Amino acid sequence: MQIGFLIFPGFPMACLTSVIEPLRAANEIAGRQVFEWCLMSEGGDKTVSSARIGLEPDMALADLDPIDLLFVLGAPNSLFANANAGNGALRRLDRHGGILGAISGGVFVLARSGLVAGHKCSVHWCYEAAFRGEFPDIDMTDDVITMDRRRYTVSGAAAAFDLALHLIEDRLGGDIAHEVACWFQHPTVRGDRVQQRVPRRPSAVPDLPILVARAATLFAERIEQPISIADVAGHLNVSPRQIERAFKKATGQSPTHYYREMRMKAARQLVLYSKDTVLSIAHAVGYTSATPLMIHYRDAFGVSPQEDRQRINSFRVQGHVPLPPA
């Protein structure tokens, strides 16, 4: 099986190695070269990861012959320097029957090519608001892996390892896949329809009570058009006072502050991973103007949206164009 990795500046190293290492181990255990891989960038140039480690690709995307599977790895704001040529190369691979995949932020590149239209795709939870804002018509899921016909999308590095194990099982059987998992002390193998879970701190409450969880679900569904606590209580056939007490006991916060925190997290995704104006972001998280958003954003993160965006740009990108390697 021939697998290619198309890397953009700022790509996550962990996502790359999480696929290659289990495939390498499978080859060793099987005693033959079942999996082969190659690394490419748009122009074949050295590409620097988000960890500031530069890799020399094997080739440019235009030089790639048809292969079985191509993964795109990048940041949410990764772009082709030549969109027509880059997207054309992806379409050519698709016409030849290859599987097109994306890991973590690479799904944005694949979606911009138009090749995800009509397919479901997995999006890392920290990118959900930005992805939904840019691609409202794409069927996004919060599953760790989505394999929809010839589109394989993976939410993050751990899920990429899971997908590699599935590829190994398909080609070499469950025994070798299990042995590879044992080599790397990988405890469980997740697949389609397994949802992402946001890690909790050890001191955090392990599970929310049913009332609080149901209210939080209603909050999450109404980020753009906020719902009042009274309306939430009405939906759940309880009193607003019961909602207040339940949230205080389970989270240490009032439901109003809990809800605002959810909206600020969604706003921060858009600040860091989109080009939207502050006013557009304010509207996307339920504010009629930018002023209250800016006040609540500073309260939540200690900086204004503009300062937060400038900080991440100075660290990773400049003007949403990836910085060239030093």
Protein Blocks (a to p, Z undefined) as FASTA:
>chain_A
ZZdddddehiafklmmmmmmmmmmmmmmnopafbccddddfkopacddfkopacddfbdf
klpccdfbdcddddfkbccfblmlmmmmmmmmmmnopacddehjlmmmmmmnopmgopac
dddfklmmmmmmmmmmbccdfbfbdcehjaccdfblmlmmmmmmmmmmmmnojklmmmmm
mmnopabacdehiacdddddfkbcfbacfklmmmmmmmmmmmmlccdfklmmmmnopafk
lmmmmmmmmnopafklmmmmmmmmmmmmmmmmccbdfklmmmmnopabfklmmmmmmmmn
opafklmmmmmmmmmmghhiacddZZ
